[in-house]
């Protein structure tokens, strides 16, 4: 790492963050990052709340790394259809929904791609202002 965290781009900061995860969580977070960008190349990477955030017309999702799981948090997930039933965490939250991945979990890549694309599309919907 050549730059201090304040001089790094968000993508550099995320790369360093993932590289520092020296167990199964690092490769999983890297895989999720790759899948997210493959599903929705229009997403940009941001570093917010000390975590990787993916945005397009506002924050769409974030990857949270915890001791026993990696969380893919869809920030407006409550408004996104999940026909494959991937959401398994935060189901009672008002706005967000999440997928918690544990060591050795299989990722349903086609379903996750569809969910990412649906979340990006939902984030792009203009909200009408009530007068």
N, C-alpha and C positions, 0 to 999 in steps of 0.2 A: 504494500500500500504506500504510494508515494505522496498522496495528498492527505491533509488532515480532513476529518469528516466534514468540516464546514466548507472545504474547497472541492469536495467530490460532487459529481452529479448524482442525482437519485439512483440511477442505474448502477453506477460504481459502488455506491453505498450498499445497495441491495446485494450486489455480487460479493462484496466483502462480508456482509452479514451471513449470507448463505455459506460461503467458504469457511467461515469460522465455526459452523456447526459440524462437529467432528464425529457424529454418530449418524444413524439412519435418517435423522430429521433433515440433514443437509441435502442428500440426494433427493429426498421426497420434495422438499421446498423447491429445489432446482427443477424437478420434473413438473411440478405444478406451474411454475413460472413459464416454462417452455410451452406447456399445454395452453395456458392462458393466452400467450402471444400468438400461438398457431391458430387458436379459435377466433381471436379478435385483434388483428394487427394494429388496429386504430387506437388501442389502449396505450396510454403513456404510463411510465413508472414514476412514482413519487415516493418520498420518504416522509411519512407522517406518523405521529404517535409512536416513534421508535420502531416502526414496522413497515414492510413493503406494502404499498398501496398502488392499485391500478385504476386509472381514471380515463374517462371519456365523457365530456360534458358533465363533469362532476365525478365524485368518487364512486367507483363501481364495486370493487372488492379489495380485500386485504388478506395477506398471509400472516397468521400469528403462530409463533412457535412456542410451544409449552413443553414441559418436562416429558409428558407421556403421549403427546399428540401434536399434530400440525393442523391448525384450523384455517379453512378457507372461508372467510366471512363475506357474504354478499350483503352489502350495506343497505340495499333496498330489496332484499330477497323476499320479503313478505308479499311483494307485488309481482313476483316472477313465478310463472308456472313451473312446477317440478314434476313432470309426468313420470320420471324414472324413480322418484322418491330418494334422491341423493341427500337432501337436507336431513341431517340427523342431530343437529344441535341448535339451540336458540329458537326452538319452535314456538315459544311463547312470547318472544320479543315483539315489540310493536312494529318495527320496520325491517330489521335484519333477519337473516337466516344463515346458517353455517353448515359446513361439512367438516366433521372431525375425522382426521385420518390417523390411524395408529400404526405402529410398526407392523409390517407384513400385510397391511390391507391392500387389496387389489383396487386399482382405480378403473372405473368404467369410463374410459377415455371418450368414446362417442357421446355418451350421456353428459359428461362434464363439458365437452365442447358445446353441445346444444344449450346447456344451462348458462355457460359464460356468454354465448351469443345472445340469449334471451335477456340476460341482465344488462348487457350493453344496449340492446334495443330498447329496453324499458327505461334506461337512463336517458335515452335520446328523445323520449316522448315529451313534448312540451306540455307543461301544466297550465291550464287556464286559470287566470286570476279572477277571483270573485270580487265584484265591485261592491 
